[in-house]
Amino acid sequence: MIIGIVAIAKNYAIGKDGKLPWHYSADLKHFKATTMGGALVMGSNTYRSIGKPLPGRLNIVLSRSAQIDTASDLIFLRSEKEAIDLTKFLNCDLFVIGGAKTFAEFTDHVDAWIVTHVPVEVADADVFMPTDFLDGFESVENRDIGESLVVETLRRAT
């Protein structure tokens, strides 16, 4: 299954100056627990902002330039098509973790979204999710994870 996982502010902000515009330990713990053992696909800017492969997960970085890294849990691919093709060989879910361009590239392939609703507006954010990104999805669960954060799980409507 291909799952988009994102934390969004009330105004759909997801980033500021190449980073998350907030810090909630509850969301970081939720992200780790949810994605552990899975595969993560991200754009090169997101990978640079994290700074290293996230342990316990296969890290797939989309980059138009060929790159080689010696980390055993890191793969560089050139396109979302290559990542989609790779899912045939994975024994786990593929989590799309950002940034905005990567989310947009996978829009038609995402089977489910896991959205952390952050109870703030980030007036000076510079990266946003489109307001219609959940069109065609149905909410199946809402869960309070603490720190005033609610995680909503949505599945593609059939």
Contacts in CASP RR format, 6 or more apart in sequence:
PFRMAT RR
TARGET T0000
AUTHOR 0000-0000-0000
METHOD contacts of the structure
MODEL  1
MIIGIVAIAKNYAIGKDGKLPWHYSADLKHFKATTMGGALVMGSNTYRSI
GKPLPGRLNIVLSRSAQIDTASDLIFLRSEKEAIDLTKFLNCDLFVIGGA
KTFAEFTDHVDAWIVTHVPVEVADADVFMPTDFLDGFESVENRDIGESLV
VETLRRAT
1 93 0 8 1.000
1 94 0 8 1.000
1 111 0 8 1.000
1 112 0 8 1.000
2 84 0 8 1.000
2 87 0 8 1.000
2 93 0 8 1.000
2 94 0 8 1.000
2 96 0 8 1.000
2 106 0 8 1.000
2 109 0 8 1.000
2 110 0 8 1.000
2 111 0 8 1.000
2 112 0 8 1.000
3 93 0 8 1.000
3 94 0 8 1.000
3 95 0 8 1.000
3 96 0 8 1.000
3 110 0 8 1.000
3 111 0 8 1.000
3 112 0 8 1.000
3 113 0 8 1.000
3 114 0 8 1.000
4 95 0 8 1.000
4 96 0 8 1.000
4 97 0 8 1.000
4 103 0 8 1.000
4 106 0 8 1.000
4 110 0 8 1.000
4 112 0 8 1.000
4 113 0 8 1.000
4 114 0 8 1.000
5 31 0 8 1.000
5 34 0 8 1.000
5 35 0 8 1.000
5 95 0 8 1.000
5 96 0 8 1.000
5 97 0 8 1.000
5 113 0 8 1.000
5 114 0 8 1.000
5 115 0 8 1.000
6 14 0 8 1.000
6 97 0 8 1.000
6 98 0 8 1.000
6 103 0 8 1.000
6 113 0 8 1.000
6 114 0 8 1.000
6 115 0 8 1.000
6 116 0 8 1.000
6 129 0 8 1.000
7 14 0 8 1.000
7 20 0 8 1.000
7 22 0 8 1.000
7 24 0 8 1.000
7 27 0 8 1.000
7 31 0 8 1.000
7 115 0 8 1.000
7 116 0 8 1.000
7 117 0 8 1.000
7 118 0 8 1.000
7 149 0 8 1.000
8 14 0 8 1.000
8 115 0 8 1.000
8 116 0 8 1.000
8 117 0 8 1.000
8 118 0 8 1.000
8 129 0 8 1.000
9 21 0 8 1.000
9 22 0 8 1.000
9 118 0 8 1.000
9 120 0 8 1.000
9 121 0 8 1.000
9 122 0 8 1.000
9 125 0 8 1.000
10 117 0 8 1.000
10 118 0 8 1.000
10 119 0 8 1.000
10 120 0 8 1.000
10 121 0 8 1.000
11 121 0 8 1.000
11 122 0 8 1.000
11 123 0 8 1.000
11 125 0 8 1.000
11 128 0 8 1.000
12 128 0 8 1.000
12 129 0 8 1.000
12 130 0 8 1.000
12 131 0 8 1.000
13 21 0 8 1.000
13 121 0 8 1.000
13 122 0 8 1.000
13 125 0 8 1.000
13 127 0 8 1.000
13 128 0 8 1.000
14 20 0 8 1.000
14 98 0 8 1.000
14 99 0 8 1.000
14 100 0 8 1.000
14 125 0 8 1.000
14 127 0 8 1.000
14 128 0 8 1.000
14 129 0 8 1.000
15 21 0 8 1.000
15 122 0 8 1.000
15 125 0 8 1.000
15 126 0 8 1.000
15 127 0 8 1.000
15 128 0 8 1.000
16 122 0 8 1.000
16 124 0 8 1.000
16 125 0 8 1.000
16 126 0 8 1.000
16 127 0 8 1.000
17 126 0 8 1.000
18 45 0 8 1.000
18 49 0 8 1.000
18 126 0 8 1.000
18 127 0 8 1.000
19 49 0 8 1.000
21 122 0 8 1.000
21 125 0 8 1.000
22 118 0 8 1.000
22 120 0 8 1.000
22 122 0 8 1.000
24 118 0 8 1.000
24 147 0 8 1.000
24 149 0 8 1.000
25 147 0 8 1.000
26 145 0 8 1.000
26 146 0 8 1.000
26 147 0 8 1.000
26 149 0 8 1.000
27 116 0 8 1.000
27 118 0 8 1.000
27 145 0 8 1.000
27 147 0 8 1.000
27 149 0 8 1.000
29 145 0 8 1.000
30 116 0 8 1.000
30 145 0 8 1.000
30 149 0 8 1.000
30 151 0 8 1.000
31 116 0 8 1.000
32 54 0 8 1.000
34 95 0 8 1.000
34 114 0 8 1.000
35 54 0 8 1.000
35 57 0 8 1.000
35 95 0 8 1.000
35 97 0 8 1.000
36 56 0 8 1.000
36 57 0 8 1.000
37 56 0 8 1.000
37 57 0 8 1.000
37 58 0 8 1.000
37 92 0 8 1.000
38 56 0 8 1.000
38 57 0 8 1.000
38 58 0 8 1.000
38 90 0 8 1.000
38 92 0 8 1.000
38 93 0 8 1.000
38 94 0 8 1.000
38 95 0 8 1.000
39 57 0 8 1.000
39 58 0 8 1.000
39 59 0 8 1.000
39 60 0 8 1.000
39 86 0 8 1.000
39 87 0 8 1.000
39 90 0 8 1.000
39 92 0 8 1.000
39 93 0 8 1.000
39 94 0 8 1.000
39 95 0 8 1.000
40 54 0 8 1.000
40 57 0 8 1.000
40 58 0 8 1.000
40 59 0 8 1.000
40 60 0 8 1.000
40 94 0 8 1.000
40 95 0 8 1.000
40 97 0 8 1.000
41 60 0 8 1.000
41 61 0 8 1.000
41 62 0 8 1.000
41 80 0 8 1.000
41 83 0 8 1.000
41 94 0 8 1.000
41 95 0 8 1.000
41 96 0 8 1.000
41 97 0 8 1.000
41 102 0 8 1.000
41 106 0 8 1.000
42 50 0 8 1.000
42 59 0 8 1.000
42 60 0 8 1.000
42 61 0 8 1.000
42 62 0 8 1.000
42 96 0 8 1.000
42 97 0 8 1.000
42 98 0 8 1.000
42 99 0 8 1.000
42 102 0 8 1.000
43 61 0 8 1.000
43 62 0 8 1.000
43 63 0 8 1.000
43 98 0 8 1.000
43 99 0 8 1.000
43 101 0 8 1.000
43 102 0 8 1.000
44 61 0 8 1.000
44 62 0 8 1.000
44 63 0 8 1.000
45 99 0 8 1.000
46 97 0 8 1.000
46 98 0 8 1.000
46 99 0 8 1.000
46 102 0 8 1.000
47 59 0 8 1.000
47 61 0 8 1.000
53 59 0 8 1.000
53 71 0 8 1.000
53 73 0 8 1.000
53 74 0 8 1.000
55 73 0 8 1.000
56 73 0 8 1.000
57 73 0 8 1.000
58 73 0 8 1.000
58 75 0 8 1.000
58 90 0 8 1.000
58 92 0 8 1.000
59 71 0 8 1.000
59 73 0 8 1.000
59 74 0 8 1.000
59 75 0 8 1.000
60 75 0 8 1.000
60 76 0 8 1.000
60 77 0 8 1.000
60 83 0 8 1.000
60 86 0 8 1.000
60 94 0 8 1.000
61 67 0 8 1.000
61 74 0 8 1.000
61 75 0 8 1.000
61 76 0 8 1.000
61 77 0 8 1.000
62 76 0 8 1.000
62 77 0 8 1.000
62 78 0 8 1.000
62 79 0 8 1.000
62 80 0 8 1.000
62 83 0 8 1.000
62 102 0 8 1.000
62 105 0 8 1.000
63 76 0 8 1.000
63 77 0 8 1.000
63 78 0 8 1.000
64 78 0 8 1.000
66 76 0 8 1.000
66 78 0 8 1.000
67 76 0 8 1.000
68 76 0 8 1.000
69 76 0 8 1.000
75 86 0 8 1.000
77 83 0 8 1.000
77 86 0 8 1.000
80 102 0 8 1.000
80 105 0 8 1.000
80 106 0 8 1.000
80 109 0 8 1.000
83 94 0 8 1.000
83 106 0 8 1.000
84 109 0 8 1.000
86 94 0 8 1.000
87 94 0 8 1.000
96 102 0 8 1.000
96 103 0 8 1.000
96 106 0 8 1.000
96 110 0 8 1.000
99 127 0 8 1.000
100 127 0 8 1.000
100 128 0 8 1.000
100 129 0 8 1.000
103 129 0 8 1.000
103 133 0 8 1.000
104 130 0 8 1.000
107 133 0 8 1.000
110 156 0 8 1.000
111 155 0 8 1.000
111 156 0 8 1.000
112 137 0 8 1.000
112 153 0 8 1.000
112 154 0 8 1.000
112 155 0 8 1.000
112 156 0 8 1.000
113 133 0 8 1.000
113 134 0 8 1.000
113 137 0 8 1.000
113 152 0 8 1.000
113 153 0 8 1.000
113 154 0 8 1.000
114 151 0 8 1.000
114 152 0 8 1.000
114 153 0 8 1.000
115 134 0 8 1.000
115 151 0 8 1.000
115 152 0 8 1.000
115 153 0 8 1.000
115 154 0 8 1.000
116 145 0 8 1.000
116 149 0 8 1.000
116 150 0 8 1.000
116 151 0 8 1.000
117 149 0 8 1.000
117 150 0 8 1.000
117 151 0 8 1.000
117 152 0 8 1.000
118 149 0 8 1.000
119 148 0 8 1.000
119 149 0 8 1.000
134 154 0 8 1.000
136 156 0 8 1.000
136 157 0 8 1.000
137 154 0 8 1.000
137 155 0 8 1.000
137 156 0 8 1.000
137 157 0 8 1.000
138 154 0 8 1.000
138 155 0 8 1.000
138 156 0 8 1.000
138 157 0 8 1.000
139 152 0 8 1.000
139 153 0 8 1.000
139 154 0 8 1.000
140 153 0 8 1.000
140 154 0 8 1.000
140 155 0 8 1.000
141 152 0 8 1.000
141 153 0 8 1.000
142 150 0 8 1.000
142 151 0 8 1.000
142 152 0 8 1.000
142 153 0 8 1.000
143 150 0 8 1.000
143 151 0 8 1.000
143 152 0 8 1.000
143 153 0 8 1.000
144 150 0 8 1.000
144 151 0 8 1.000
145 151 0 8 1.000
END
